[in-house]
Amino acid sequence: MNVLMIHGIGQEASTKDELLKKWTESLHAVQPGLLKSASFEMAYYGTTLADWTNNKTKVAVGMGTESTAVDIGDADELKFLRAVMEEFASDHGIDESEIEAAIGSAGDNVVPMDNLIARRLVGLLRLIEKISPAKGSLLLRVIRQGHTYLSSPGAAKAVDSIVRPLLRRSPQVLITHSLGTVIAFKLLRELEAEGASVQIPLFITMGSPLGLDAFKAKLGTPRRKPAFVDKWMNFYDPSDFVALGKPLNEKNFASYIDNDGTVDNKTINAHGIIGYLPHKGVFDALRRVL
């Protein structure tokens, strides 16, 4: 059986081999020999997407010590980032008075007074930073790279040219994380539309932002389990800032996806891959098909 792993954001400092080693060791630590009869590979796009994202940056709007730059001249990017942050604020009971106070505390020298979208984004970021600097910084990095992938034809083409050929192997199990779940879904949908002859016995998504409104708006429709995917299993930690604790069910995304929200991801941001792979549901699902 072929196994394809598709990583998330922030992996530009790692090599393909390093990531493959980390993922396989995380699985084998709890289920020795799980992949011994499989042919496995990592679809590595880390440096490609990071370059596309960072090269478009013009003005830095930082968060804490792990400052992440935002192009305040790109209205579409600002709207995308703000939409995710607004969804986070709503889900966490942050009211308008708190947001206004945070905007005021930022001062007038952070972003121009007339850029209302950017000023609100800064206020939202500051509130999230108070809740958890590490998680807030992670969320911003994920959605920035997500926006670049979903909005820039050049970035999408560069990433897709790496991942799409690997998806054509069949039969194949897919193990995806974070933004990798978005890339996989988008490409599987395209393969289905073109009538590609592929077979996916198991599609695993972990820490996926697919259920967030901003991502759904960018992806558009249809949103459904591809016909050639036998089983789609989605895993999330309710404390994962990227998934916002949202299952990929009929209400949030699509039908016929099995969701497991019992993950206790012990990484610092509740999103790290090494906190997802050891979950019993993940390796049990893999064991059944491998």
NORRA-V410390 format. One line per field, one symbol per residue. ss: DSSP state (~ for helix, > for strand, _ for the rest). psi: psi as a letter, one per 40 degrees, with the letter a starting at -180 (. if undefined). burial: # if it has 16 or more other C-alpha atoms within 10 Angstrom, else .. Layout:
# NORRA-V410390
ss = ???
psi = ???
burial = ???
This chain:
# NORRA-V410390
ss = _>>>>>_________~~~~~~~~~~~~~~~________>>>>>__~~~~~~~~~____________________~~~~~~~~~~~~~~~~~____~~~~~~~~~~~_________~~~~~~~~~~~~~~~~_~~~~~~~~~~~~~~~~~~~_~~~~~~~~~~~~~~~____>>>>>>_~~~~~~~~~~~~~~~______>_>>>>>______~~~~~~~_________>__>>>>______________________>>>____________~~~~___~~~~~~~~~~_
psi = hihhhhiaifeeeiiddddddddddddeddghededeihiihhhedddddddddeehdhhgihadghhihgeegdddddddddddddddddefhidddddddddedieediidegddddddddddddddddhdddddddddddddddddedhddddddddddddddeeiiihhhhihbdddddddddddddddefigihgdhhhihfhedeidddddddaiihihidehdhhhhhihdehddeffhigadddciifhhhhfehgheidefeideeddehddddddddde.
burial = .##########....#..##..######.....##....#.######.##.###......###....#####....##.#######.##.........#..##.......#......############...###################...##.###..##.####.################.##.#......###################..#...#.##.##.##################....#...#.##..###...###########.###..#...#
